[in-house]
Amino acid sequence: MNSLHVEIPMPVAAISKNGSHGTWHKQQELFQQAKTDAYNCIVNVRNNSPCQLPWTGPVVVLVRWYARSKPFPDFDNMVARLAPAMDAAQAAN
């Protein structure tokens, strides 16, 4: 089975769904920056990988989340913060 291991920077908390994190414009700017960062990481790994591309089967995404703070971010916020990376993975295909 072919696989790629991609590490992306931790998305900033301001793109979480909960709470007030400034203006919509600022949140969108941070979202786009996180998406660009993730896209660059994915493309770099993909271009330097011996894996056969493009894939023709299902894709499995495994997320390991390491938080430095307590309490641990709730699930909804983690999913929201991963949205830019998921968008980047689709764009990199």
ZATOR-844310 format. One line per field, with one value per atom (N, C-alpha, C): residue number from 1; residue in three letters; x, y, z. Coordinates in steps of 0.02 Angstrom, whole numbers, plus 32768, in hexadecimal, padded with zeros to 4 digits. Layout:
dolo <- (NUM ...)
nuvo <- (Ala ...)
u <- (X ...)
v <- (Y ...)
w <- (Z ...)
! end
This chain:
dolo <- (1 1 1 2 2 2 3 3 3 4 4 4 5 5 5 6 6 6 7 7 7 8 8 8 9 9 9 10 10 10 11 11 11 12 12 12 13 13 13 14 14 14 15 15 15 16 16 16 17 17 17 18 18 18 19 19 19 20 20 20 21 21 21 22 22 22 23 23 23 24 24 24 25 25 25 26 26 26 27 27 27 28 28 28 29 29 29 30 30 30 31 31 31 32 32 32 33 33 33 34 34 34 35 35 35 36 36 36 37 37 37 38 38 38 39 39 39 40 40 40 41 41 41 42 42 42 43 43 43 44 44 44 45 45 45 46 46 46 47 47 47 48 48 48 49 49 49 50 50 50 51 51 51 52 52 52 53 53 53 54 54 54 55 55 55 56 56 56 57 57 57 58 58 58 59 59 59 60 60 60 61 61 61 62 62 62 63 63 63 64 64 64 65 65 65 66 66 66 67 67 67 68 68 68 69 69 69 70 70 70 71 71 71 72 72 72 73 73 73 74 74 74 75 75 75 76 76 76 77 77 77 78 78 78 79 79 79 80 80 80 81 81 81 82 82 82 83 83 83 84 84 84 85 85 85 86 86 86 87 87 87 88 88 88 89 89 89 90 90 90 91 91 91 92 92 92 93 93 93)
nuvo <- (Met Met Met Asn Asn Asn Ser Ser Ser Leu Leu Leu His His His Val Val Val Glu Glu Glu Ile Ile Ile Pro Pro Pro Met Met Met Pro Pro Pro Val Val Val Ala Ala Ala Ala Ala Ala Ile Ile Ile Ser Ser Ser Lys Lys Lys Asn Asn Asn Gly Gly Gly Ser Ser Ser His His His Gly Gly Gly Thr Thr Thr Trp Trp Trp His His His Lys Lys Lys Gln Gln Gln Gln Gln Gln Glu Glu Glu Leu Leu Leu Phe Phe Phe Gln Gln Gln Gln Gln Gln Ala Ala Ala Lys Lys Lys Thr Thr Thr Asp Asp Asp Ala Ala Ala Tyr Tyr Tyr Asn Asn Asn Cys Cys Cys Ile Ile Ile Val Val Val Asn Asn Asn Val Val Val Arg Arg Arg Asn Asn Asn Asn Asn Asn Ser Ser Ser Pro Pro Pro Cys Cys Cys Gln Gln Gln Leu Leu Leu Pro Pro Pro Trp Trp Trp Thr Thr Thr Gly Gly Gly Pro Pro Pro Val Val Val Val Val Val Val Val Val Leu Leu Leu Val Val Val Arg Arg Arg Trp Trp Trp Tyr Tyr Tyr Ala Ala Ala Arg Arg Arg Ser Ser Ser Lys Lys Lys Pro Pro Pro Phe Phe Phe Pro Pro Pro Asp Asp Asp Phe Phe Phe Asp Asp Asp Asn Asn Asn Met Met Met Val Val Val Ala Ala Ala Arg Arg Arg Leu Leu Leu Ala Ala Ala Pro Pro Pro Ala Ala Ala Met Met Met Asp Asp Asp Ala Ala Ala Ala Ala Ala Gln Gln Gln Ala Ala Ala Ala Ala Ala Asn Asn Asn)
u <- (802A 8000 802C 801F 8043 8027 8052 803A 8068 804D 8073 8069 809E 809B 80AA 8079 8080 8075 80A5 809C 808F 805B 804A 804E 8058 8059 8015 8015 7FD7 7FB1 7F73 7F4C 7F3D 7F3A 7F2F 7EE8 7EE1 7EA0 7E6B 7E81 7E51 7E24 7E35 7E08 7DD8 7DD7 7DA7 7D61 7D30 7CEA 7CD0 7CE8 7CCD 7CF1 7CCC 7CEA 7CF1 7D05 7D0F 7D5A 7D6C 7DB3 7DC1 7D9D 7DA8 7D77 7D88 7D5B 7D5C 7D27 7D23 7D5E 7D6F 7DA6 7DE7 7DF5 7E32 7E31 7DF8 7DF2 7DFE 7DE2 7DEA 7E33 7E54 7E9B 7EC5 7EB6 7EDA 7ECB 7E8B 7E77 7E9F 7EA3 7EC6 7F11 7F2D 7F74 7F81 7F54 7F5B 7F53 7F26 7F1C 7F5A 7F78 7FB4 7FEE 7FF6 802B 8023 7FE6 7FD9 7FE4 7FCD 7FD5 8020 8048 808F 80B0 809C 80B6 80A2 8063 804B 806D 8072 8092 80DC 80FD 8144 814E 8125 812A 8118 80E2 80CB 8100 811F 8150 8190 819E 81DA 81CD 8193 817F 8184 8196 8197 8152 811F 80DB 80C2 809B 807D 8041 8042 800B 7FF1 7FB3 7F7F 7F63 7F44 7F24 7EE3 7ED2 7E93 7E63 7E79 7E4E 7E3B 7E20 7E0D 7E4A 7E3F 7E74 7E60 7E8D 7E82 7EAB 7E8C 7EAF 7EB2 7EEE 7EF9 7F15 7EF4 7F09 7F20 7F5C 7F76 7F7D 7F57 7F54 7F7A 7FAC 7FD2 7FC7 7FA9 7F9B 7FCA 7FE4 8011 7FEC 7FAD 7F89 7F52 7F3C 7F01 7ED0 7E92 7E72 7E7F 7E7B 7E83 7E4B 7E5A 7E25 7DEC 7DAF 7D77 7D76 7D51 7D52 7D3C 7D08 7CF0 7D26 7D4B 7D80 7DBA 7DC9 7DFF 7DEC 7DAE 7D97 7D99 7D83 7D84 7DCB 7DFA 7E3F 7E61 7E45 7E61 7E43 7E0E 7DED 7E1D 7E4A 7E79 7EA5 7EBA 7EE4 7EBD 7E7E 7E55 7E4A 7E3E 7E36 7E77 7EAF 7EF0 7EFE 7EEB 7EF5 7ECD 7E90 7E68 7E86 7E9F 7EBC 7EFD 7F21 7F62 7F5B 7F20 7F16 7F1C)
v <- (7FC5 8000 803E 806C 80AB 80DB 8103 8135 8171 81A9 81E6 81FD 8213 8230 827A 82A3 82EB 830B 8333 835A 83A2 83BE 8403 842D 846E 8499 8499 84A1 84A5 84E4 84DB 8516 8541 8581 85B0 85A8 85B7 85B0 85E0 8616 8648 862E 85F4 85D9 85A6 859F 8574 8590 8565 857A 859E 858C 85A8 85E8 8615 8652 8688 86C2 86FB 8702 8700 8703 873C 8772 87AB 87AC 87D3 87DC 87A0 879A 8763 8768 87A5 87AE 8793 87A1 8788 873C 871F 86D6 86B7 86D4 86BA 86BE 86F4 86FC 86C6 86B8 8683 863E 8633 85F4 85E9 861B 8615 860A 862A 8620 85D8 85BE 8579 8548 8558 852D 852E 8568 856E 8548 854F 852B 84E0 84C7 847F 8468 848E 847C 8475 84A5 84A2 8464 8453 8417 83D8 83D3 8399 8391 83C7 83C4 83B2 83CE 83BE 8374 8357 8310 82E6 82F9 82D3 82D2 830B 830F 82EB 82DE 82BB 8273 8258 8216 81E2 81A4 816F 8151 8169 814E 8159 8129 812F 815D 8191 81C1 81C6 81D6 81E4 81A4 81AB 8172 8162 8122 810E 80F2 80E9 80CC 80FE 80E6 8113 8131 816B 818D 818E 817A 817B 81B3 81DC 8212 8202 8200 81F5 8235 824D 828C 827C 8293 828F 82D7 82E7 832C 8330 835A 8364 83AC 83B2 83F5 8403 843E 8451 846A 847B 849B 846D 847D 845C 8492 848B 844E 8442 8404 83F0 840E 8428 8446 8414 842C 83FE 83E8 83B3 8393 83C3 83EB 8419 844B 8463 8493 8471 8434 8410 8406 83F1 83E7 8428 845F 84A0 84B5 84A7 84BA 848E 8453 8426 8433 8459 8466 8481 84B0 84C8 848F 8462 842A 83FB 83EE 83C3 83E4 8425 844A 8447 844E 844C 8407 83D2 838E 8383 839C 8396 83BE 83F9 8424 8407 83E2 83C6 8387 836B 832C 8336)
w <- (8000 8000 8000 7FD3 7FD1 8005 8021 8050 804F 8062 806A 80B2 80D0 8114 810D 811C 8115 8159 816F 81AC 8198 81B5 81A6 81E6 81DE 821A 823C 827D 82A3 828D 8275 8263 82A0 8296 82CD 82E9 8329 834A 832E 830F 82F7 82BF 82A1 826E 828B 82CD 82EF 82E6 82ED 82E5 8323 835D 839C 83AF 83CD 83E7 83B4 83CC 83A1 8393 8355 8343 8312 8319 82ED 82B4 8282 8249 821B 81F3 81C2 8192 817E 814F 816B 81AA 81CA 81CF 81E1 81E5 81A1 816D 812A 8113 8125 8115 8137 8177 819B 817F 816B 814D 810C 80E2 80A2 80AD 80E0 80EF 8106 8131 8148 810D 80E0 80A5 8078 806E 8046 8066 80A7 80CB 80C3 80CE 80C8 8080 8050 800A 7FF9 800E 8000 8020 805D 807D 8057 8043 801E 7FDB 7FB5 7F73 7F79 7FAB 7FB5 7FC4 7FEF 7FFF 7FC2 7FA1 7F66 7F2F 7F21 7EEB 7EFB 7F3A 7F4D 7F65 7F52 7F6A 7F32 7F44 7F12 7F06 7F29 7F20 7ED9 7EC2 7E80 7E83 7E5C 7E5A 7E13 7E06 7E37 7E55 7E8F 7EAF 7E8C 7E8B 7E6C 7E9F 7EDC 7F10 7F45 7F7B 7FB1 7FD4 7FF1 8016 8060 808B 80D3 80F1 811A 813B 8185 81A0 81E7 8204 8237 8257 829D 82AD 82F1 8309 833C 8354 8396 8399 83D6 83EE 8427 8443 847D 847F 84B5 84F2 84E8 851F 8539 8575 8592 85A2 8598 8581 8536 8524 84DE 84B5 8478 844F 8442 8441 8434 83EB 83DD 839B 8364 8370 833C 8328 8358 8349 8325 8336 8313 82CA 82BD 8279 8252 8270 824F 823E 826B 825F 822C 821F 81EC 81A6 81A3 8162 812D 813D 8109 80EE 8119 8102 80D5 80E5 80BB 8076 8076 8037 800E 8031 800E 7FF1 8015 7FFB 7FBC 7FBA 7F7D 7F44 7F52 7F1E 7F04 7F2D 7F19 7EEF 7EEC 7EC7 7E7D)
! end
